[in-house]
Amino acid sequence: MKILLDQNISHRVLHKIRNDFPEARHVRDFNMQFCTDIEIWRFAKEHSFTLVTYDADFNDFLTLKGHPPKIIWLRFGNMLTQYLAERMNHHKYLINTFINDPTFLDVGCLEINN
């Protein structure tokens, strides 16, 4: 699963989710940590990433522009890296289904709450 972690998520999460999400990357990996949300949105779209974020702006882009990219919107606020990694790993099956299952082809946003 190609997921891209937004700049508002610590890059330290990557090594904690690598087993379940081996293709996960952080915007920092592409020197994009200071880019605007729309630049990150376009990059995710052009490179077939699903974007993981805490930021509601990406859901707004989704409403205005549609998808791709798909968005995984973390709705539990900024948390410790370990907690975020646990939530991501816990929801691996759901995330995989959202990204890859044709049944969800028309669904652009997955919200994950506590």
Secondary structure by P-SEA (a helix, b strand, c coil): cbbbbcccccccccccccccccccccccccccccccaaaaaaaaaaaccccccccaaaaaaaaaccccccccccccccccaaaaaaaaaaaaaaaaaaccccccccccbbbbcc
